[in-house]
Amino acid sequence: MHHNARVLCLNSDADIVKEMKLVNAEDAGIRHMLPKAKHYLVKLENVRRPIAHILKETFLSNGGDAVVSGDIITAKVSHTDVILCGTRKQFQKSCAALLEQQFGCDKIASDIESAIRNFESPAEIPDPGQFSDPRLARVFREIGKRTIVMGILNVTPDSFSDGGRFVQASKAIEYGQMMAEQGAHIIDVGGESTRPGAEPVDAAIEIDRVVPVIRELARSVDAAISVDTYKADVARAALDNGAHIVNDISAASFDSQMAAVLAERKCPAIFMHIQGTPRDMQLAPSYADLIGEICAYLRMRIRAAVDAGVDEKMLMIDPGFGFGKTVEHNLEILRRLKELRSIGRPLVIGTSRKSTIGKVLGDLPVEERLEGTAATVAISIACGADIIRVHDVKEMARVARMTDAIVRHD
């Protein structure tokens, strides 16, 4: 007799329940077995030796396990990273036990539960009703339900993809209007190139470039407007003239006044990871633990912003594809993108036309990277991206709709 054995690939509770119902399992049994049907690996960094022992013993006693440094057993080191392994049920039982322990185990248990909850659930976002502009309200109403498309509009003479095409405000405005008609939910207007090797420009020049375009687009398009800047003065001027969102490649680290502007204006912002600055970021990017360092940096920048008065619900995160990353770094980001959902913020990704795509596909020029961009957009959405930042709005909006039909079917 053949039993058609196969490994099930079920990524959501709804999919697991559906499959269990096909076996004709009872509802009570499904409720009991569901926590046993999903397995997690949760990594903790820099855990003290006594706590590592407690974690190991606790998870083993509940049917799970914990991976620790071999030097912990012989007391050669005082700290170790830990990888916890188990089903949802085993994590629930282990965390309940840790909550009753001392030595900070209760805080670790809360961090573990928070990471799993964030990983499995849509990010907590502001109430869309608090926004007076319906375009911004619509963006937050749709996050988690469908992929948000952000169209790139560079009003610069030297951006890597379209530098010089939209230096004239009239052409930039016309192109922004076209992107909105093609399905962009957000138009991202930038007045300084952040391509590798780019030199910074004065805030006054950047303001002169972006404000006329933002002012007219805010009046004429049915899309939210973001300003791509790391300068507080530029952000302030853009917000004064109709921008709704600040997209900061430095996560408010290049300008000490940026967090204060965000707190004062109570506006959404995108915080991106970058190693170095645009001028030097691609000279020799290096990481001991790529995803771990990206997550730690973004969490640190979120904490700093919150300490400055920013509402955490207003913040979105971007791993910084191409910003201080090699080709292999960028590919690893895409493979492991969903890990960033553990942070609990909406996830933005910008792969469009970037050099990694050209290099992987045989040194293709910028104008021939459409299909490669489409592949990265689809995999990003499948791995949890909420917002895609793209040049080719019409084509990538279609990719997003198709991918959403597959992965957001619940």
C-alpha positions as CSV (number, residue, x, y, z in Angstrom):
1,M,0.0,0.0,0.0
2,H,1.3,3.5,-0.9
3,H,0.6,6.3,1.6
4,N,1.7,9.3,-0.5
5,A,4.0,10.6,2.2
6,R,5.1,14.2,1.9
7,V,6.3,17.1,4.0
8,L,3.7,19.8,4.4
9,C,4.7,23.4,3.8
10,L,2.1,25.4,5.8
11,N,3.1,28.9,6.8
12,S,0.0,30.2,8.7
13,D,-2.3,28.9,11.4
14,A,-5.1,29.1,8.9
15,D,-3.3,26.7,6.5
16,I,-2.5,24.3,9.3
17,V,-6.1,24.3,10.6
18,K,-7.4,23.7,7.0
19,E,-5.1,20.7,6.5
20,M,-6.1,19.3,9.9
21,K,-9.8,19.6,9.0
22,L,-9.1,17.6,5.8
23,V,-8.1,14.8,8.1
24,N,-11.5,15.3,9.8
25,A,-9.9,16.2,13.2
26,E,-12.2,17.4,15.9
27,D,-12.2,21.1,16.7
28,A,-11.0,20.5,20.3
29,G,-8.1,18.3,19.0
30,I,-7.1,21.0,16.5
31,R,-7.0,23.6,19.3
32,H,-4.8,21.3,21.3
33,M,-2.5,20.3,18.4
34,L,-2.1,23.7,16.7
35,P,0.6,24.9,19.2
36,K,2.6,21.7,18.5
37,A,2.5,22.1,14.7
38,K,4.8,25.1,14.3
39,H,8.5,25.1,15.2
40,Y,10.7,28.1,16.0
41,L,14.3,28.9,16.3
42,V,14.8,32.0,18.4
43,K,18.3,33.5,18.8
44,L,19.4,35.5,21.9
45,E,22.7,37.4,22.0
46,N,25.2,37.9,24.8
47,V,23.5,35.8,27.4
48,R,25.3,35.4,30.8
49,R,26.6,31.9,31.5
50,P,24.2,31.2,34.5
51,I,21.2,32.3,32.4
52,A,22.3,30.1,29.5
53,H,22.3,27.1,31.8
54,I,18.8,27.9,33.0
55,L,17.6,28.3,29.4
56,K,19.1,25.0,28.4
57,E,17.6,23.1,31.4
58,T,14.2,24.8,31.0
59,F,13.8,24.1,27.3
60,L,15.1,20.5,27.7
61,S,12.6,19.8,30.5
62,N,9.8,21.0,28.2
63,G,10.8,19.0,25.2
64,G,12.7,21.7,23.4
65,D,16.4,22.5,23.4
66,A,18.9,25.3,23.5
67,V,22.1,25.7,21.4
68,V,24.9,27.3,23.4
69,S,28.7,27.7,23.1
70,G,30.7,24.6,24.0
71,D,32.9,26.9,26.1
72,I,30.0,27.6,28.4
73,I,30.1,24.1,29.8
74,T,33.7,24.4,30.7
75,A,33.3,28.0,32.0
76,K,35.9,29.4,29.5
77,V,33.5,32.2,28.6
78,S,31.1,34.3,30.6
79,H,28.6,35.0,27.9
80,T,27.2,33.2,24.9
81,D,24.7,33.5,22.1
82,V,21.8,31.1,22.5
83,I,19.5,29.5,19.8
84,L,16.3,28.2,21.4
85,C,14.5,25.4,19.5
86,G,11.0,24.1,20.0
87,T,7.4,24.1,19.0
88,R,5.0,26.9,19.9
89,K,3.7,24.7,22.8
90,Q,7.3,24.1,24.1
91,F,8.0,27.8,23.9
92,Q,4.8,28.6,25.8
93,K,5.6,26.2,28.6
94,S,9.3,27.2,28.8
95,C,8.5,30.9,28.9
96,A,5.9,30.4,31.6
97,A,8.6,28.6,33.7
98,L,11.1,31.4,33.0
99,L,8.7,34.0,34.2
100,E,9.0,32.5,37.7
101,Q,12.8,32.5,37.7
102,Q,15.1,35.2,38.9
103,F,18.2,36.7,37.4
104,G,16.3,38.5,34.7
105,C,14.8,35.4,33.2
106,D,11.4,37.0,33.3
107,K,12.7,39.8,31.0
108,I,14.2,37.2,28.6
109,A,10.9,35.3,28.6
110,S,9.0,38.5,27.7
111,D,11.5,39.3,24.9
112,I,11.1,35.8,23.5
113,E,7.3,36.0,23.5
114,S,7.4,39.4,21.9
115,A,9.7,38.3,19.1
116,I,7.4,35.3,18.3
117,R,4.3,37.4,18.5
118,N,5.8,40.1,16.2
119,F,7.0,37.4,13.8
120,E,3.6,35.9,13.5
121,S,1.4,39.0,13.6
122,P,0.9,42.2,11.5
123,A,2.9,45.1,13.0
124,E,1.1,47.4,15.4
125,I,0.3,50.6,13.5
126,P,-1.4,53.9,14.3
127,D,-5.2,54.2,14.1
128,P,-5.7,55.4,10.5
129,G,-8.5,57.6,11.8
130,Q,-6.0,59.8,13.5
131,F,-4.7,61.1,10.2
132,S,-6.5,64.1,8.7
133,D,-5.3,63.3,5.2
134,P,-7.2,60.4,3.7
135,R,-4.2,59.4,1.5
136,L,-2.0,58.7,4.6
137,A,-4.9,57.1,6.4
138,R,-5.4,54.7,3.4
139,V,-1.7,53.6,3.5
140,F,-2.0,52.6,7.2
141,R,-5.4,51.0,6.6
142,E,-3.9,48.8,3.9
143,I,-0.6,47.8,5.6
144,G,-0.7,44.1,6.4
145,K,-3.6,43.5,4.0
146,R,-1.9,44.3,0.7
147,T,1.5,45.4,-0.4
148,I,2.0,49.2,-0.5
149,V,3.8,50.5,-3.6
150,M,6.2,53.4,-3.1
151,G,7.3,55.1,-6.3
152,I,10.8,56.6,-6.5
153,L,11.1,60.2,-7.8
154,N,14.7,61.5,-7.7
155,V,14.9,65.2,-8.5
156,T,18.7,65.0,-8.6
157,P,21.3,65.3,-11.4
158,D,23.3,62.2,-10.2
159,S,21.1,59.4,-8.9
160,F,22.3,56.0,-10.0
161,S,19.2,55.0,-12.0
162,D,17.5,58.1,-13.3
163,G,19.7,61.0,-12.3
164,G,19.1,64.1,-14.4
165,R,15.7,63.0,-15.9
166,F,13.6,65.0,-13.4
167,V,15.8,67.9,-12.4
168,Q,13.2,70.2,-13.9
169,A,10.3,70.5,-11.5
170,S,7.7,70.3,-14.2
171,K,9.0,67.0,-15.5
172,A,9.3,65.6,-12.0
173,I,5.7,66.6,-11.2
174,E,4.4,65.0,-14.4
175,Y,6.3,61.8,-13.6
176,G,5.0,61.7,-10.1
177,Q,1.4,62.1,-11.3
178,M,1.9,59.3,-13.7
179,M,3.2,57.0,-10.9
180,A,0.1,57.8,-8.9
181,E,-2.1,56.9,-11.8
182,Q,-0.2,53.6,-12.3
183,G,-0.9,52.5,-8.7
184,A,1.7,54.1,-6.4
185,H,0.3,54.5,-2.9
186,I,3.3,56.7,-1.9
187,I,5.5,59.0,-4.0
188,D,9.0,59.2,-2.5
189,V,10.7,62.5,-3.5
190,G,14.5,62.8,-3.0
191,G,16.8,65.7,-3.6
192,E,20.2,64.2,-2.8
193,S,21.7,61.1,-4.4
194,T,22.6,58.4,-1.9
195,R,24.3,56.2,-4.5
196,P,27.6,54.6,-3.6
197,G,30.3,57.3,-3.5
198,A,27.8,60.2,-3.6
199,E,28.8,63.5,-1.9
200,P,26.4,65.3,0.4
201,V,24.6,68.4,-0.8
202,D,23.7,71.5,1.2
203,A,20.2,71.4,2.8
204,A,19.2,74.6,1.0
205,I,19.9,73.0,-2.4
206,E,18.0,69.9,-1.4
207,I,15.0,72.0,-0.2
208,D,15.1,74.0,-3.5
209,R,14.9,70.7,-5.4
210,V,12.2,68.9,-3.5
211,V,9.8,71.5,-2.1
212,P,8.2,72.7,-5.4
213,V,7.7,69.1,-6.5
214,I,6.2,68.0,-3.2
215,R,4.0,71.1,-3.0
216,E,2.4,70.4,-6.4
217,L,2.1,66.6,-6.0
218,A,0.5,67.1,-2.6
219,R,-2.1,69.2,-4.3
220,S,-2.7,67.0,-7.4
221,V,-2.2,63.3,-6.7
222,D,-4.2,60.7,-4.8
223,A,-1.1,59.3,-3.1
224,A,0.7,60.0,0.1
225,I,4.0,61.9,-0.3
226,S,7.3,61.0,1.4
227,V,10.5,62.9,1.4
228,D,13.8,60.9,1.1
229,T,16.1,62.9,3.4
230,Y,18.3,62.5,6.4
231,K,18.4,66.3,7.1
232,A,16.0,67.7,9.7
233,D,15.7,71.1,7.9
234,V,14.8,69.4,4.7
235,A,12.2,67.2,6.5
236,R,10.7,70.2,8.1
237,A,10.4,72.1,4.9
238,A,8.9,69.1,3.1
239,L,6.3,68.5,5.8
240,D,5.4,72.2,5.7
241,N,4.7,71.9,2.0
242,G,2.5,68.7,2.0
243,A,4.8,65.7,2.6
244,H,3.3,63.1,4.9
245,I,6.2,60.7,5.6
246,V,10.0,61.0,6.2
247,N,12.2,58.4,4.7
248,D,15.6,58.6,6.4
249,I,18.4,56.3,5.2
250,S,20.3,57.0,8.5
251,A,17.4,56.2,10.9
252,A,17.8,59.6,12.4
253,S,21.5,59.1,13.1
254,F,23.1,61.6,10.6
255,D,21.2,64.7,11.9
256,S,20.8,65.0,15.7
257,Q,17.7,67.1,15.2
258,M,15.7,64.6,13.0
259,A,14.1,62.7,15.9
260,A,12.9,66.0,17.4
261,V,11.3,66.9,14.1
262,L,9.5,63.6,13.9
263,A,8.3,63.9,17.5
264,E,7.1,67.4,17.0
265,R,5.3,66.7,13.7
266,K,3.9,63.3,14.8
267,C,4.6,62.0,11.3
268,P,5.4,58.5,10.1
269,A,9.0,57.7,9.2
270,I,11.0,55.0,7.7
271,F,14.3,54.1,9.4
272,M,16.9,52.3,7.3
273,H,20.0,50.4,8.2
274,I,23.3,51.7,6.7
275,Q,26.9,50.8,7.4
276,G,28.9,54.0,6.9
277,T,27.7,56.9,4.7
278,P,26.9,56.9,1.0
279,R,30.4,58.3,0.3
280,D,32.2,55.3,1.8
281,M,29.6,52.5,2.5
282,Q,30.7,50.3,-0.4
283,L,34.4,50.5,0.2
284,A,34.6,47.4,2.3
285,P,31.3,46.4,4.0
286,S,31.8,43.7,6.6
287,Y,29.6,41.9,9.2
288,A,30.2,39.2,11.7
289,D,26.4,38.5,11.8
290,L,24.6,40.4,9.1
291,I,21.0,40.0,10.1
292,G,21.8,40.2,13.8
293,E,23.6,43.5,13.3
294,I,20.9,44.9,11.1
295,C,18.2,44.0,13.7
296,A,20.3,45.4,16.6
297,Y,21.0,48.7,14.8
298,L,17.3,49.2,13.9
299,R,16.2,48.4,17.5
300,M,18.8,50.8,18.8
301,R,17.6,53.6,16.5
302,I,13.9,53.0,17.4
303,R,14.7,53.2,21.1
304,A,16.6,56.5,20.6
305,A,13.7,57.9,18.6
306,V,11.2,56.8,21.2
307,D,13.3,58.3,24.0
308,A,13.1,61.6,22.0
309,G,9.3,61.5,22.0
310,V,8.6,59.7,18.7
311,D,5.6,57.3,18.8
312,E,7.0,53.9,18.0
313,K,3.8,53.0,16.0
314,M,4.8,55.7,13.5
315,L,8.1,54.0,12.6
316,M,8.7,51.6,9.7
317,I,12.0,49.8,9.1
318,D,14.2,49.1,6.0
319,P,17.2,46.6,6.0
320,G,19.1,48.9,3.6
321,F,19.6,46.6,0.6
322,G,22.7,48.0,-1.2
323,F,23.6,50.4,1.6
324,G,26.9,49.1,2.9
325,K,26.3,45.6,1.6
326,T,28.1,43.2,-0.8
327,V,26.2,41.2,-3.4
328,E,26.1,38.2,-1.0
329,H,25.0,40.4,1.9
330,N,22.0,41.6,-0.2
331,L,21.0,38.1,-1.2
332,E,21.2,37.0,2.4
333,I,18.9,39.9,3.4
334,L,16.3,38.7,0.9
335,R,16.6,35.0,2.0
336,R,16.2,35.9,5.7
337,L,14.0,39.1,5.4
338,K,11.2,37.7,7.5
339,E,13.5,37.6,10.5
340,L,13.2,41.4,10.7
341,R,9.5,41.0,11.4
342,S,10.6,40.0,15.0
343,I,11.2,43.7,15.5
344,G,7.4,44.4,15.2
345,R,7.5,47.3,12.7
346,P,6.2,47.4,9.1
347,L,8.9,46.3,6.7
348,V,10.1,48.4,3.7
349,I,12.4,47.1,1.0
350,G,14.1,48.9,-1.8
351,T,15.8,46.6,-4.4
352,S,14.7,48.3,-7.5
353,R,17.3,48.3,-10.4
354,K,20.2,48.0,-7.9
355,S,23.7,46.9,-8.8
356,T,23.3,43.5,-7.1
357,I,20.7,42.6,-9.7
358,G,22.9,43.7,-12.5
359,K,25.9,41.7,-11.2
360,V,23.9,38.5,-10.5
361,L,22.5,38.7,-14.1
362,G,25.8,39.2,-15.8
363,D,26.6,42.9,-15.4
364,L,23.3,44.1,-16.9
365,P,23.0,47.9,-17.2
366,V,20.4,49.7,-15.1
367,E,17.8,49.9,-17.9
368,E,17.8,46.0,-18.2
369,R,17.1,45.1,-14.6
370,L,13.3,45.0,-14.7
371,E,12.9,41.2,-14.5
372,G,15.5,40.9,-11.8
373,T,13.8,43.6,-9.8
374,A,10.5,41.8,-10.2
375,A,12.0,38.6,-8.8
376,T,13.4,40.5,-5.7
377,V,10.0,42.2,-5.2
378,A,8.1,39.0,-5.3
379,I,10.4,37.2,-2.9
380,S,10.4,40.2,-0.6
381,I,6.6,40.2,-0.4
382,A,6.6,36.5,0.2
383,C,9.1,37.0,3.0
384,G,7.0,39.7,4.8
385,A,7.7,43.0,3.1
386,D,4.8,45.5,3.6
387,I,6.1,48.3,1.4
388,I,8.1,48.0,-1.8
389,R,10.1,51.0,-3.0
390,V,10.4,50.9,-6.8
391,H,11.1,52.8,-10.0
392,D,8.8,50.9,-12.4
393,V,5.5,51.4,-10.7
394,K,3.1,49.9,-13.2
395,E,5.0,46.7,-13.6
396,M,5.9,46.2,-9.9
397,A,2.3,47.0,-8.8
398,R,1.3,44.0,-11.0
399,V,3.9,41.9,-9.4
400,A,2.7,42.9,-6.0
401,R,-0.9,42.1,-6.8
402,M,0.0,38.7,-8.1
403,T,2.3,37.9,-5.1
404,D,-0.4,39.2,-2.7
405,A,-2.9,36.8,-4.2
406,I,-0.6,33.9,-3.3
407,V,0.8,34.9,0.1
408,R,-1.9,37.1,1.6
409,H,-4.8,34.7,0.9
410,D,-6.0,34.6,4.5
